[in-house]
Structures are given as structure tokens and as C-alpha cells.
Amino acid sequence: MLPIFNHHALHGLSTSTLEHLRETLRQALGNADLQERERASLHAALTSIETVLRKRQAPPTPKPCAPSP
């Protein structure tokens, strides 16, 4: 099974949508009837979503100060 979400698709979603999707995937992973491939795909998608959310929450990196003349 190919990855469910790609990098570009995830960045196009709002933060609230990503949080909702993350919770939905967590619930789906609790399903005992999942095959191992499905579980791996859902886990990979969850990891990708969490990475995007962490990047959005991280403070912006400070720009280096210009040297004084």
C-alpha cells in the first residue's frame, strides 16, 4: 500500500484539519482487524501529520544579525 498522504497535501491542510485527521488515524490504529500493511501505512501517515504539526508549532528560527560596519 502506498503512503496515504504526501508532503504537499499535508501542508495544504489547516492545523485543525490535521489535528482531526491525527485523532482519526489514532482511532483507526486501534482496530484489531487491520492487516500489517494497513497498520504500517496508517502509522506512516500519522508520523507525517505529526511532523507537519510540530513544524507549525516550532518558533521561527531567528535570522542572523547583520555584522556592524
N, C-alpha and C positions, 0 to 999 in steps of 0.2 A: 504494500500500500504506500502510495506516495505521501509526502507531507501534506497535511490538510491546508495549512496556511503558509503563504510565503512572506518574506520580509516586507515587501512593498504593500501587500494587502493589510498587514497588521498596522503599519504606520499610518494607513489611511483611516483607521477606525478611531473613534473618540475614546477617551480614557474610560468613561463609564461603560461603553460597549465592551471594551477589553476586559474590564473587571467582571462584567456579567458573563462573558464568554469563559473567563477563567473559572468562575464558580460552576458553570455548566459542565466544563470538562472535568473538574474535580469530582462532581457527582457521577459523571459517566464512568470515570475510572473505578468507581466503587462497584460497578456491575460485575457480578461473578461470571456472567455468560460471555464476556469478551474473549476473543481469541488473542493470543500473544501478539500477533502483528497489529491488531487493532489497538491493543493496550499500548504498544510501543509508539504507534502513530499519535495517539491521544497525548501520551506523555511528552513527545517531542513538540507537539503543538502547544501544550501547556508551558513548557520551558521557553518557547519562543515568545509567547504572550507575556510571561513574567519578565523576560529580558527587556521587552519594549516598555513595560510599565516601570521597571527600575530606572531605565534611561530617562524617562519623563520625570521621575521624581528626583533625580540627582540634580544638585545645584549646578548651574553652568560653570564651566571651567573659566577661571579668571584669565583675562588676556595679559600677556607680559607687558610690563611698563616700558615705555619708550626711554631709552637712555637720555640723560640730560646732556645738553650740548656743552 
